[in-house]
């Protein structure tokens, strides 16, 4: 990924990075770090989590690494199939319950 600079004093381009920084600050402020290396390790762990484990609503609730490596479509397709199976199962259980109680 390349480095992109946003326009100064332009909220539409600066908003994403400011939100990222606010999220990072919220995590960093929760603990006391007694050496710079502790803080650096905590930030590295958080960045790893943010990019590889945390689902992003703006990315259809997949991780940035999933989008970057092209796994987004496969994940969304699997979620859709799971949702359909769940709906069918619930419908079937409802109809069975309705027959039993009738």
C-alpha positions in Angstrom: 0.0 0.0 0.0 1.2 3.4 -0.8 1.2 6.5 1.4 -1.4 9.1 0.4 -1.6 12.6 1.8 -4.9 14.3 2.4 -5.7 17.9 1.8 -5.1 20.1 4.9 -8.3 21.5 6.5 -10.4 19.2 4.4 -12.7 17.1 6.6 -13.7 14.6 3.9 -10.2 13.4 3.4 -8.9 13.9 7.0 -11.8 12.3 8.7 -10.7 8.7 8.2 -7.2 9.2 9.6 -8.6 11.3 12.5 -11.0 8.5 13.3 -8.2 6.0 13.2 -6.1 8.1 15.5 -9.0 8.5 17.9 -9.6 4.7 18.0 -5.9 4.2 18.7 -5.8 6.8 21.5 -8.7 5.2 23.2 -6.8 1.9 23.4 -3.5 3.5 24.4 -4.9 5.7 27.1 -6.4 2.6 29.0 -2.9 1.4 30.2 0.2 2.9 31.7 3.3 2.2 29.7 6.6 2.4 31.6 9.0 2.4 28.6 8.8 3.5 25.0 9.2 -0.1 23.9 6.0 -1.2 25.8 4.1 1.6 24.1 5.5 0.7 20.7 4.6 -3.0 21.2 1.1 -2.0 22.3 0.6 0.2 19.2 2.0 -2.5 16.9 -0.4 -5.0 18.4 -3.3 -2.6 18.0 -2.4 -1.9 14.3 -2.2 -5.7 13.7 -5.6 -6.2 15.3 -7.1 -3.2 13.4 -5.9 -4.4 10.0 -6.3 -8.2 10.3 -9.0 -9.0 12.9 -11.4 -6.0 13.3 -14.4 -5.9 11.0 -14.9 -2.5 9.4 -18.5 -1.4 8.7 -17.4 0.7 5.7 -15.9 -2.5 4.1 -19.1 -4.6 4.4 -18.0 -5.9 7.8 -14.8 -7.6 6.6 -11.3 -6.8 7.6 -9.0 -4.6 5.5 -6.6 -7.6 4.9 -9.6 -9.6 3.5 -10.3 -6.8 1.0 -6.6 -6.3 0.2 -6.0 -10.0 -0.5 -9.3 -10.4 -2.5 -11.2 -12.6 0.0 -14.1 -10.1 0.4 -16.4 -11.7 -2.2 -15.9 -15.2 -0.9 -16.6 -14.1 2.7 -19.7 -12.2 1.7 -21.0 -15.1 -0.4 -20.5 -17.5 2.5 -22.3 -15.1 4.9 -25.3 -14.9 2.5 -25.5 -18.7 2.3 -25.4 -19.0 6.1 -28.1 -16.4 6.4 -30.3 -18.2 3.9 -29.8 -21.5 5.7 -30.6 -19.9 9.1 -33.8 -18.4 7.7 -34.9 -21.7 6.2 -34.2 -23.6 9.4 -36.1 -21.0 11.5 -39.0 -21.2 9.0 -39.0 -25.0 9.2 -38.9 -25.0 13.1 -41.8 -22.5 13.1 -43.9 -24.6 10.8 -43.2 -27.7 12.9 -44.1 -25.9 16.1 -47.3 -24.6 14.4 -48.3 -28.2 13.4 -47.6 -29.5 16.9 -49.6 -26.8 18.7 -52.6 -27.1 16.2 
